[in-house]
Amino acid sequence: MLARMFNRNNNIKYLLSLVPGKQRLGTYRFLPIFFCIGGVMEWIMINVRIGRETFYDVYRRKRSEREYMQKIADGVIVVEEPAAK
C-alpha cells in the first residue's frame, strides 16, 4: 500500500517536471495552463446550451427572481390575490 503511494507520487512529480520553465518561473509556470482552462470553462458557460438555456440564462433568470422577491418583501411591489369566483 505504501509502495503504491510513493510510486504514484513519483509519477505525479515526473508529469509536473515535464512542464517547461521550472528554473525561471517555479510554480508560476502552471498559471498559463489554468488561465486557458478558465477561459475554456467561461466560453462553455456562455455558448454551450443544455436544453434551451446556457448557464448565464439561468443566472440572469434567478437574479431577476431574487430581485422581484426582495421588492415584494420590501413592499415596493404589492401583489394582489386574484378574486375568488
Secondary structure, 3 states (H helix, E strand, C coil): CHHHHHHHHHHHHHHHHCCCCHHHHHHHHHHHHHHHHHHHHHHHHHHCCECCECHHHHHHHHHHHHHHHHHHHHCCCCCCCCCCC
